[in-house]
Amino acid sequence: MLRVKAVSGRAVTDYIGDVARLRMAVFREFPYLYDGSSEYEKQYLQTYIDCDQSVVVLALDGAHVVGASTAIPMAFETEEIQQPLLAAGYDLDKVFYCAESVLLPQYRGKGLGWRFFDEREAHAARLGGFAVSCFCAVERPADHPLRPAGYKTLESLWHKRGYRQQALRAHFLWKDIDQPGETDKAMVYWMKRLDS
């Protein structure tokens, strides 16, 4: 039976291996095409353990973690994510960052993506003081050679949740599964007002 569970801060420790494996598996797919390592993933996820205001929303099938969605106040995020917002005049203390959602393919289309947003936005409301929620999504060309036939973006879900694409970009380096080394990737911000 599918269920959803939210954990924060030190409680994330019990699930770090599961979330790292999910991120590596799901982000290997288009559009991220990420060739990651468990060492990097555990280091990345340590931020969520160290911050008691973080939230990791888990989708569980019995005892198995089949999906995860993370969020954290922007003030605790990396400079790469913060800088475009600072340059655009945002107060980082008022921005809640929905970092990612990863879900195994066989569990997609069951409403868990919507539930992930519900849980993260509810966490932001409980913390209080946030004016906007945002996330970043990688930009890939429509004719990318590894784009699967019939691929559909999640933009319709994001629009239904009230998120709108912004003219803001962050840039990250990572190695694509078909590349010999790291290359620069543009990540576009999507934003939703929380205080209206």
C-alpha positions as CSV (number, residue, x, y, z in Angstrom):
1,M,0.0,0.0,0.0
2,L,1.3,3.5,-0.9
3,R,1.7,6.0,1.8
4,V,3.4,9.4,2.2
5,K,5.7,10.3,5.1
6,A,7.5,13.6,5.8
7,V,10.7,13.8,7.8
8,S,12.9,16.7,8.7
9,G,16.5,17.4,9.9
10,R,18.2,14.5,11.7
11,A,15.3,12.1,10.8
12,V,16.4,12.3,7.2
13,T,19.5,10.3,8.1
14,D,17.5,7.0,8.2
15,Y,16.5,7.5,4.5
16,I,19.7,9.1,3.0
17,G,20.7,5.9,1.2
18,D,17.3,5.4,-0.3
19,V,16.9,9.0,-1.5
20,A,20.5,9.0,-2.9
21,R,19.7,5.8,-4.9
22,L,16.4,7.3,-6.2
23,R,18.0,10.5,-7.3
24,M,20.7,8.7,-9.2
25,A,18.2,6.4,-10.9
26,V,15.5,9.0,-11.8
27,F,18.0,11.7,-12.7
28,R,19.7,9.4,-15.2
29,E,16.5,9.7,-17.3
30,F,15.8,12.5,-19.7
31,P,15.8,15.5,-19.2
32,Y,18.5,15.4,-16.5
33,L,20.7,12.6,-17.9
34,Y,22.7,12.8,-14.8
35,D,25.6,10.4,-14.3
36,G,25.9,10.7,-10.5
37,S,27.7,9.0,-7.6
38,S,26.5,7.9,-4.2
39,E,29.3,9.8,-2.5
40,Y,28.2,13.1,-4.1
41,E,24.5,12.3,-3.4
42,K,25.1,11.7,0.3
43,Q,27.2,14.9,0.6
44,Y,24.4,16.8,-1.2
45,L,21.7,15.4,1.1
46,Q,23.6,16.2,4.2
47,T,22.2,19.8,3.9
48,Y,18.8,18.4,4.6
49,I,20.0,16.5,7.7
50,D,21.8,19.6,9.0
51,C,18.8,21.9,8.6
52,D,15.9,21.3,11.0
53,Q,13.7,23.4,8.8
54,S,14.1,21.0,5.8
55,V,11.6,18.5,4.7
56,V,11.9,15.3,2.8
57,V,8.6,13.8,1.7
58,L,8.8,10.1,1.1
59,A,6.5,7.9,-0.9
60,L,6.6,4.4,0.4
61,D,5.2,1.1,-0.9
62,G,5.2,-1.0,2.2
63,A,8.7,-0.5,3.6
64,H,10.2,0.5,0.2
65,V,11.0,4.1,-0.6
66,V,9.7,4.6,-4.2
67,G,9.7,8.4,-4.3
68,A,11.1,11.4,-2.5
69,S,10.6,15.2,-2.7
70,T,12.8,17.7,-0.9
71,A,12.5,21.3,0.2
72,I,14.3,23.8,2.3
73,P,14.3,27.5,3.1
74,M,16.4,29.2,0.4
75,A,18.6,30.7,3.1
76,F,20.1,27.2,3.6
77,E,20.6,26.5,-0.1
78,T,23.9,26.7,-2.1
79,E,25.2,30.0,-3.6
80,E,24.5,28.7,-7.1
81,I,20.8,28.6,-6.4
82,Q,20.7,31.7,-4.2
83,Q,22.7,34.1,-6.5
84,P,20.2,34.6,-9.3
85,L,17.5,35.4,-6.8
86,L,19.7,37.8,-4.9
87,A,20.6,39.5,-8.2
88,A,16.9,39.9,-9.0
89,G,16.3,41.5,-5.6
90,Y,14.6,38.7,-3.7
91,D,14.9,38.4,0.1
92,L,16.2,34.9,0.6
93,D,14.5,34.6,4.0
94,K,11.1,34.8,2.2
95,V,11.8,32.2,-0.4
96,F,11.0,28.5,0.1
97,Y,12.9,26.1,-2.3
98,C,11.3,22.9,-3.5
99,A,14.5,21.3,-4.6
100,E,13.4,18.1,-6.4
101,S,10.9,15.3,-6.7
102,V,12.0,11.8,-7.8
103,L,9.6,8.9,-8.3
104,L,10.1,5.5,-9.8
105,P,8.4,5.1,-13.2
106,Q,5.8,2.5,-12.2
107,Y,4.5,4.9,-9.5
108,R,4.0,7.9,-11.7
109,G,0.5,9.1,-12.7
110,K,-1.0,8.2,-9.3
111,G,-1.2,11.7,-7.8
112,L,2.1,11.5,-5.9
113,G,3.6,14.5,-7.7
114,W,0.6,16.6,-6.6
115,R,0.9,15.2,-3.1
116,F,4.6,16.1,-3.0
117,F,3.7,19.8,-3.6
118,D,0.9,19.6,-1.0
119,E,3.3,18.4,1.6
120,R,6.1,20.8,0.8
121,E,3.9,23.9,0.6
122,A,2.2,22.8,3.9
123,H,5.6,22.6,5.5
124,A,6.5,26.1,4.3
125,A,3.2,27.3,5.8
126,R,3.9,25.7,9.1
127,L,7.3,27.3,9.2
128,G,5.8,30.7,8.2
129,G,7.3,33.8,6.8
130,F,7.6,32.8,3.2
131,A,6.3,34.9,0.3
132,V,7.2,32.6,-2.5
133,S,7.9,29.0,-3.3
134,C,10.2,28.1,-6.2
135,F,12.1,25.3,-7.9
136,C,14.5,25.0,-10.8
137,A,14.1,22.7,-13.9
138,V,16.8,21.9,-16.4
139,E,16.4,23.3,-19.9
140,R,17.0,20.9,-22.8
141,P,16.4,21.6,-26.5
142,A,13.3,20.1,-28.1
143,D,15.5,18.2,-30.6
144,H,17.9,16.7,-28.0
145,P,19.2,13.4,-29.3
146,L,18.3,11.5,-26.0
147,R,14.8,13.0,-25.8
148,P,12.4,9.9,-25.8
149,A,9.7,9.7,-28.3
150,G,6.4,11.0,-26.8
151,Y,8.2,12.6,-23.8
152,K,6.0,15.0,-21.9
153,T,7.3,17.7,-19.5
154,L,5.7,18.3,-16.1
155,E,4.8,21.9,-17.0
156,S,1.1,21.2,-17.0
157,L,1.3,20.0,-13.4
158,W,3.4,23.0,-12.4
159,H,1.0,25.4,-14.0
160,K,-2.0,23.7,-12.2
161,R,-0.1,24.2,-8.9
162,G,0.2,27.9,-9.6
163,Y,3.9,28.0,-10.6
164,R,5.1,30.2,-13.4
165,Q,8.3,30.2,-15.3
166,Q,10.6,33.1,-14.5
167,A,13.3,34.9,-16.6
168,L,15.9,33.6,-14.1
169,R,18.5,31.0,-14.6
170,A,21.0,29.1,-12.5
171,H,23.9,27.2,-13.9
172,F,25.3,23.9,-12.8
173,L,28.0,21.5,-14.0
174,W,27.3,17.8,-14.2
175,K,28.3,14.9,-16.4
176,D,25.6,13.6,-18.8
177,I,25.3,9.9,-19.3
178,D,26.5,10.3,-22.9
179,Q,29.3,12.8,-22.3
180,P,33.0,12.3,-21.3
181,G,32.9,15.1,-18.8
182,E,30.9,17.8,-17.0
183,T,29.1,20.4,-19.0
184,D,27.2,23.6,-18.1
185,K,23.4,23.2,-17.7
186,A,20.9,26.1,-17.4
187,M,18.2,25.6,-14.8
188,V,15.1,27.8,-15.1
189,Y,13.2,29.0,-12.0
190,W,9.5,28.4,-11.5
191,M,7.8,30.5,-8.9
192,K,4.5,30.7,-7.0
193,R,3.4,33.4,-4.5
194,L,2.5,31.9,-1.1
195,D,1.3,35.1,0.7
196,S,-1.7,36.0,-1.6
